[in-house]
Amino acid sequence: MLVNNDHLGVNTFVASSHGNDQCGTNGLPLTPNSIVIIGRFQYLKTIEHPNLCRYIDIRKGTHERLLVVSEYYERNLECILNEKQLLSIEQIQRWSHQILYALIYLQEKQLYARNISLKNIRLTQSDQIVKIQNYGLWHMTQYGTCVSFPIGDPYYLAPECFALDLTFKAFVKASSSPHEAEIDDPANAKSCIWSFGIILLELCLGHRLYGKQPVSVPVSASVRCLKLNVRSALDILLRQNALDQHESLKRNITQFFLPIIRKCLNVHVQDRLVGFLI
C-alpha cells in the first residue's frame, strides 16, 4: 500500500494495431495489443519493493491508447547531475545498493527492466531513497512486440540489446502466429548491469557520458565495442567522449568506483557481473 505522502503519476502510450485482415490460425480476429498489455500488466501489480515505484492501475482509452498509473516522484538522478552536486562515496554507495537490491528482486520475479536510466531512477523527498520507475514496460508490452516504439534509452542500453532487438523482432515477424502464443523473454539481468554501470560512471563524472550527442553515437560505440571484441568497454567509451584525461577521473570517488564500473561494462555478457553489491 502507498502511504499518504506518496505521489502518483500517469504514463501514456499507444499499442500497435493489427491489420484489418489479420486473423489467428483459428480464423478469428487477433486479440488487440492493448488487451494483451492490460492482461500482462496484472502481474506487475503484485510487484512490491521499497526501491521500485509501485504499479497501481491501467486504463484503456480510444484508438489503443493506454494510461498506466504508478507511484511517482518529481526528482530523479538526472536532477542531481543538473544541480552539479558533489556526491560522496557513501551517498553513491547508498543509492547503488538500493538500485541493485531492486534489480535482484526483479530477477527473482523473472522481470528484466531493459529501461534503466538516470531519468528512471526517482528520488524520494529526502533524496536518500531511490526507486526505479518504468521497469515494467518491457514486460507488459510482451517484450516490445505490442508497441511500435523501442523500449530502453539507447544511451544506457547494453551492446547486445541492439543486436538482440533486430534478431528478435525479425523472429517474431517471421513466426506464423506471433500474437497467439506466449513469447519467451529474450532479455536478461546482465543487460541491466551494463545500464547500472553507465549510471554509476555518470554519477562519478558529474555529468552525462555522451553529453548532448545524438543517439547514433552510443549505438555506434556499442557496435565498435562488439567488433573490437574488447573485454571492457570503459576505456573505449572514455576515449570516444574525450574523457580519458578528464580531471574527474582523478578524484578519489571515481578511482574508488572505476574497478566496479569496468566489470559492469564488460562487453562479454557471460562475464558481466550479476547480483553483486558494492
N, C-alpha and C positions, 0 to 999 in steps of 0.2 A: 504493500500500500504506500501511496505517496503522502508525505506529511504536508501540512497546510502551506508552508512557505516554498514548496517546490513549484516550478513553473511548467506549463505545458506549451508545446509548440506543434505546428502543423506543417508537414512536408507533403507537397502535392506533385504528382507526375501522371503521365498518361500511358496506359498499357497499349501495346501494339495491337492492331486489329487483324483478324484473319480476312482473307479474300472472300468475297461473297460466294464463290463457287467451291470453297474448301470444305470438305467433309471428311469424317473419320472413316476407318475401314468398315464400319457398320453402316455407312451411308448416311448417318445423321450429322447435322452441323457440329463443328468443333466447339468445345466449351470456350467462351470468351476468356481472354487472358486476364481480364480484370477479376473474373470469378476465381480463376486459378490462384491469383495473387492473394485474394481475400482468404481463400482456404488455407494457403501456406502461412499466412500471417498469424493464424490462430496459435501455432506453436510458439511464435515469438512472444505472445502474451504470457507464456509460462516462464520466460527467462527473467530471473531476478538476481542482481548482483550489485553491491554498493558502488562499483565503478563502471556500471552500464546504465545508460538512460533507459528507463522502462518504456516498453511499448504499451499503449493504452487501448487504442481502438483504430479501426479503419472504416472508411465510408466511401461508397461509390457515387460519383457524380454523373454528369452526362458525357457521352462520347468517350467512354472508357477512362475518364479521369478518376483518380483515386486520391483520397486525403487520409494521411497517416498521422494520428495523434500520438505524441510521445513526450516523455519528460524532457525539459529543455532548460538550458541556462544561457544567458546572454554572452558571457565571456568564454573565450577559448584560448588555446595556447598560442594562436597567431596574435592575439591581443598582447601577450607578454612580449613577443618579439617587436611588435609595432611600438610598444612603450619603452623599448630599449632598456628593459630591466636587467640589472646584473644579478644573475642567479648563482646560488651557492651549490656546491656539490650535494649537500644534504637535500636541498629543495628538488634538484633534478632526480636524485635517488628516490625521493618520496613519490614523485609523480611516476617515475619509471616502474617502481614496484606495483603501483596501482594499475597501470596500463597492462603490465604483464600478468598480474593476477586475473584481470578481466579476460585477456586473451586465452589464458589457461582454462578458465571456466568455459569460455565459448568452445574451445577444442573438446572439452569433456562432453559438451552438449551437441557435438558434431556440427558446429556452426563455424564458418570461416568468413570473417568480415569482408575482406577484399576491398575495404573502403576506409582505411586508416590514414588520417592526415592531421595536420595541426588544427584545421578548422573543425574537424570532427571530434577533437578532444576538448570537451567542455569543462569549464571551471565553476565550482560552486562559489557561493558568495564570499567565502573565506579564502579562496584561491588555494586551499590546502588539499582539497579532494578533487580528482579529475574523474570524468565519466565519459565513456566512448558513446558517440551518437551515430545513428545511421548504420549500425553494424549489421542490421537485418535485411538491408535492401537486396543484397546478393541472394539471400535465401528466398525471400518472398517472391522475387521475380523469376524463380526457378533458374538461378544462375545466369540471369541476364537474357534468357530466351523469351521472356514475356514482354520485353520493352525494346524500343529501337535505339536507345541511347546506351553508351558504355557505362559500366559501373566501376568506380575507383578513380582516384586522382592520379593522372599519369606521372606527376612529379614524385609520387610515393610508391607507385607500383613496382613490384619486383620484375626483373628482366623476363623471367619465364612466363609472366602473365600476358605479355604482349604476344608471344608466340602461341600460348595456350588459347587465347581468345580467338585467334584466326582458325586454328585447327578444330576447336570445339564447336564454333558456330558453323563451320563447314560440315562437320559430322552431323550436327542436329538438322541442318538444312537437307542433307542427303538422306536422312532417316525417313522411312516410309510413313511413319505416323508419330513424329516427334512430340506432338501435343497430347497424345493419348496415354503414353507410358511415362512412368517415373524416370527421371534422368539422374544419373549419378553426379554428385558434385565433383567437378574437375579441379577445384581449388584445394589448397592445403594450408596448414598453420604456418608453414615456413615462409610463405609469401607475406604474411602479416609481420613476421620478424624483420624482414627487409624494410618494410614501411616504418616499423618502430626504430630501426637503425638510422633511417633518414631523419626522423623526428628528433632523435637523440643528438645527432650531429648538428642539426639546426639550432637546438637549444644551447649547445656548447658554443657555436659560432656567433649566436646572437642575431642571426638573420637567415632568410630563406636560402637554401643551397643554390637554386637556379635563379634567384632574384626575380626579375620580370621577363625572363627569356621565354620565348614561345614554347608550346607543348612539344614541338618537334625536337627540341634539344634533349629532354630526358629520354625520349623514345630512341633517338639516335645514340645516346650514351649507353643505353641498355643493350642495343644491338651490337655496339662496339665491344662491350664487355663480353658478350656471348661469343663473338667472333675471335677475340683475343684469347679466350679460354683462360682468363686470369682467375686466381683463387679468390681474392677480394677486390671489389670494385672501388674501394675507398680512395686509393691513390689516383686512379683514373678520373674519378668524379671531382676530386680536389683540383687536379691539374686542368681539367677541361673548364672549370669555373674560375680559374686563376686564383685559387685559394691555397695552393700548396706551400706558399711562402707567407701566408696571411698571419698577421700578428695574433689573431685569436687562437691560432693553433698552438702558440707557445704558452698560453695561460695554463695554470695548474689544473683548472677544472676540465679543460679539453684534453690534456695529457692523461688525466685520470680515466676518462671515458673512451679514449681512442681505441684501446685494445678490444673493448666490448663492441664498439661500433664496427670495427674491422671484421669481427666474426659475424655480426648481423648482416653485413653487406657481402657475404660470401656468395659468389656467383653460382657455385655448385650447390644446388638445392639440398642434396643429400648430406652435405657437410655443414649446412647452416644450423645455428643453434635453435633449439625449441625448448620452451618451458624453463629457462634459466632465470635466476634472479641476481641483480647487481648487488 
